[in-house]
């Protein structure tokens, strides 16, 4: 019974928080501006590793957010 009350209170609290625009959990590191920067590198000869370092993300994250990026 105690567990059910805890779950019910947690769900109610999360529902109220969402109504006020607060989303629980870890914030995303890839913002829209970072994705836009990664999609438009300074020139086509820039290695993807340098682009990833510039936007402070890993190569795997870069490939996940920009599917057209080649793995070279």
N, C-alpha and C positions, 0 to 999 in steps of 0.2 A: 504494500500500500504506500509506503514512504517513497519507494522508487517511482511509482506512478505519479505522485504529487510533484516530485522533482522534475520529471519529464514534462508534466503539464505546465509547470511554472516556467521552465526553460523555453518551451515553445511559445508561450504567451509573451514572454519578454522579447524573444526574437521577432515575433510578429509586430510588436509595438516599435521596435527599433527599425524594422524595414519600412514602416509607415513614415518614419522621420528621415528616411534616406540613408540610414547607416547599414552597411552590409558587413556582417562579421567575417572573420577569416583574414588570411594573409593578402595584402594588396599586391596587385600585379606589377611586376617590374617593367614590362613592356607597355609603354604608353603609346597613344596614337602618334605623338610627335616622334618617338623613337622608331616606330614602324615606318613612318613617312621618310625619315632620314635614311633608314636602311634600304628602302626601295629606290631611293635616288642617290646613289653614291656619287662622289665628285667626278669620277670618270670610270669607264668600264674596265680599266686595268687595275683598279683597286682590289686587292685580295679580300675575300669575304672575312678572313680572320681580322684584318685591320678594321673593317666596317664593324664587326662585332665588338672589338676593343673600344672603338670610338663611342658606341652607344652603350657600353658597359653591359654586355650580355655575352653568353657563351655562343659558340657556333651552332650547337644543337638548338638553342632557343631561336637563333636567327633563322635556321632552316625550318623550324616549326611554324614560325609566324609568317615567313615569306616562302611559300611552297615552290615558287619558280626559281629560287636561288640554287645555282648549281653547287654541288659538293666538291668543287675543285679547289 
